[in-house]
Amino acid sequence: KLLEQKDKAADSLQNKVTELEQELSSNAFIHHFAEQQAARDAEMKSQKKEVEKLSQNAGEIQRLLNLAYTQEKVLKDRIRELESRESRQGAPTDYLKHVVLKYMEYTQVGDLKAQGLVPVLSTLLSLTPEERKQVEQPMVPQGLLLLNQAAGGVTSWLSGRAAASEPGASPLAGGLPPAALPPASSPTASP
């Protein structure tokens, strides 16, 4: 019997040792996983810092890129302006002078022919679309332009008649300044 009790005690102790070994290996396993998790957490923290740094760099690069685009636009506008100025310098000055004088003459008497010269002036002076709109807008309301054109036609007709009736008489003899006289064209009204 004593031997049986010793065997039972030995078996019991052996079972206890096995349980303790299993528990110990289980704790080592948990400890191993805890170390792996800590390493992953540290790596994640490091990567997060790297992402933040890259994000800041990307923001700075975007700011510099926007600045470069702005500078490019300014430089292209300046190039266009210089090219436009250069092309205007090549325009025949006598022709330009003639067109400007005709435009002014037509505008002063309210002749609608002035509007026909706007595309020519726009080309010769290399006007931008905004500048062309300014030139195309009548300086005088349309009603007054038509009235002035009619009066200019009558004045032209009368001046032509006075010149025809007096030998050597000039249409300017009436005392009107040259800018106020209409262009010497065929009469628009019939007698």
C-alpha positions as CSV (number, residue, x, y, z in Angstrom):
1,K,0.0,0.0,0.0
2,L,2.7,2.3,0.7
3,L,4.1,1.8,-2.7
4,E,0.7,2.6,-4.2
5,Q,0.6,5.8,-2.2
6,K,4.0,6.8,-3.3
7,D,3.1,6.1,-6.9
8,K,0.0,8.2,-6.6
9,A,1.9,11.0,-5.0
10,A,4.6,10.7,-7.7
11,D,1.9,10.8,-10.4
12,S,0.2,13.7,-8.7
13,L,3.5,15.5,-8.5
14,Q,4.3,14.7,-12.1
15,N,0.9,16.0,-13.2
16,K,1.5,19.2,-11.2
17,V,4.9,19.6,-12.9
18,T,3.3,19.1,-16.3
19,E,0.6,21.7,-15.5
20,L,3.2,24.2,-14.3
21,E,5.4,23.6,-17.4
22,Q,2.3,24.2,-19.6
23,E,1.4,27.3,-17.7
24,L,5.0,28.5,-18.0
25,S,5.1,27.9,-21.7
26,S,1.7,29.6,-22.0
27,N,3.1,32.7,-20.2
28,A,6.1,32.7,-22.5
29,F,3.8,32.5,-25.5
30,I,1.8,35.5,-24.2
31,H,5.0,37.3,-23.4
32,H,6.3,36.6,-27.0
33,F,3.1,38.0,-28.5
34,A,3.2,41.1,-26.2
35,E,6.8,41.8,-27.5
36,Q,5.6,41.4,-31.1
37,Q,2.7,43.8,-30.5
38,A,5.0,46.3,-28.9
39,A,7.3,46.1,-31.9
40,R,4.3,46.6,-34.3
41,D,3.1,49.6,-32.2
42,A,6.6,51.2,-32.4
43,E,6.7,50.6,-36.1
44,M,3.3,52.1,-36.6
45,K,4.2,55.2,-34.6
46,S,7.4,55.6,-36.7
47,Q,5.4,55.2,-39.9
48,K,2.8,57.7,-38.7
49,K,5.6,60.3,-38.1
50,E,6.9,59.6,-41.5
51,V,3.5,60.1,-43.1
52,E,3.1,63.4,-41.3
53,K,6.5,64.5,-42.5
54,L,5.7,63.5,-46.1
55,S,2.4,65.3,-45.8
56,Q,4.1,68.5,-44.7
57,N,6.6,68.1,-47.6
58,A,3.7,67.6,-50.0
59,G,2.0,70.8,-48.8
60,E,5.2,72.8,-49.3
61,I,5.7,71.3,-52.7
62,Q,2.1,72.2,-53.6
63,R,2.7,75.8,-52.4
64,L,5.8,76.0,-54.6
65,L,4.0,74.5,-57.5
66,N,1.2,77.1,-57.2
67,L,3.8,79.8,-57.0
68,A,5.5,78.5,-60.2
69,Y,2.2,78.4,-62.0
70,T,1.5,82.0,-61.0
71,Q,5.0,83.1,-62.2
72,E,4.5,81.2,-65.4
73,K,1.2,83.0,-66.1
74,V,2.8,86.4,-65.3
75,L,5.7,85.6,-67.6
76,K,3.5,84.4,-70.4
77,D,1.3,87.6,-70.1
78,R,4.5,89.7,-70.2
79,I,5.8,87.8,-73.3
80,R,2.4,88.4,-75.1
81,E,2.6,92.0,-74.2
82,L,6.2,92.4,-75.5
83,E,5.3,90.4,-78.7
84,S,2.3,92.7,-79.2
85,R,4.4,95.8,-78.6
86,E,7.0,94.5,-81.1
87,S,4.3,93.7,-83.7
88,R,2.8,97.1,-83.3
89,Q,6.2,98.7,-84.0
90,G,6.3,96.9,-87.3
91,A,2.9,98.4,-88.4
92,P,3.3,100.9,-91.3
93,T,3.0,104.2,-89.5
94,D,1.6,106.1,-92.5
95,Y,-1.3,103.7,-92.9
96,L,-1.9,103.6,-89.1
97,K,-1.9,107.5,-89.1
98,H,-4.4,107.6,-91.9
99,V,-6.8,105.1,-90.3
100,V,-6.6,106.9,-86.9
101,L,-7.3,110.2,-88.5
102,K,-10.3,108.8,-90.5
103,Y,-11.6,107.1,-87.3
104,M,-11.4,110.4,-85.4
105,E,-13.0,112.3,-88.3
106,Y,-15.9,109.9,-88.5
107,T,-16.3,109.9,-84.8
108,Q,-16.4,113.7,-84.5
109,V,-19.2,114.0,-87.0
110,G,-21.1,110.9,-85.7
111,D,-20.6,109.0,-88.9
112,L,-21.2,105.3,-88.5
113,K,-18.3,104.5,-90.8
114,A,-16.1,104.9,-87.6
115,Q,-17.4,101.5,-86.4
116,G,-16.1,99.9,-89.6
117,L,-12.6,101.0,-88.8
118,V,-12.6,99.4,-85.4
119,P,-11.5,96.0,-86.7
120,V,-8.7,97.6,-88.6
121,L,-7.5,99.6,-85.6
122,S,-7.8,96.5,-83.4
123,T,-5.5,94.7,-85.8
124,L,-3.0,97.5,-86.3
125,L,-2.8,98.3,-82.6
126,S,-3.0,94.6,-81.5
127,L,-5.8,95.5,-79.1
128,T,-6.9,93.0,-76.4
129,P,-10.6,91.9,-76.5
130,E,-11.3,94.3,-73.5
131,E,-9.7,97.2,-75.3
132,R,-11.6,96.4,-78.5
133,K,-14.9,96.5,-76.5
134,Q,-14.0,100.0,-75.2
135,V,-13.3,101.2,-78.7
136,E,-16.5,99.6,-80.1
137,Q,-18.8,101.3,-77.5
138,P,-20.2,104.5,-79.0
139,M,-19.0,107.6,-77.1
140,V,-22.4,109.3,-77.9
141,P,-25.8,107.6,-77.5
142,Q,-27.1,106.0,-80.7
143,G,-30.0,108.5,-81.1
144,L,-27.6,111.4,-81.0
145,L,-25.3,109.7,-83.4
146,L,-28.1,109.3,-86.0
147,L,-29.2,112.9,-85.5
148,N,-25.6,114.1,-85.8
149,Q,-25.1,112.0,-88.9
150,A,-28.3,113.4,-90.5
151,A,-27.2,117.0,-89.6
152,G,-23.8,116.2,-90.9
153,G,-25.2,115.0,-94.2
154,V,-27.3,118.2,-94.5
155,T,-24.3,120.4,-93.7
156,S,-22.2,118.5,-96.2
157,W,-24.9,118.9,-98.8
158,L,-25.3,122.6,-98.1
159,S,-21.5,123.1,-98.0
160,G,-21.3,121.3,-101.3
161,R,-24.0,123.5,-102.8
162,A,-22.4,126.7,-101.5
163,A,-19.0,125.6,-103.0
164,A,-20.6,124.9,-106.3
165,S,-22.5,128.3,-106.5
166,E,-19.5,130.4,-105.7
167,P,-16.4,129.9,-107.8
168,G,-13.3,129.4,-105.7
169,A,-15.4,129.2,-102.5
170,S,-14.3,126.6,-99.9
171,P,-16.7,124.6,-97.7
172,L,-14.7,125.9,-94.7
173,A,-15.6,129.5,-95.5
174,G,-18.6,129.3,-93.3
175,G,-16.4,129.6,-90.2
176,L,-16.9,126.1,-88.9
177,P,-13.7,124.5,-87.6
178,P,-12.4,121.6,-89.7
179,A,-13.3,119.0,-86.9
180,A,-16.9,120.1,-87.0
181,L,-17.3,119.6,-90.7
182,P,-18.5,116.3,-92.0
183,P,-16.4,114.4,-94.5
184,A,-16.6,115.6,-98.0
185,S,-18.8,112.8,-99.4
186,S,-21.7,112.6,-101.7
187,P,-24.9,114.2,-100.3
188,T,-27.1,111.8,-98.4
189,A,-30.3,113.8,-98.7
190,S,-31.9,114.7,-102.0
191,P,-32.8,118.4,-102.8
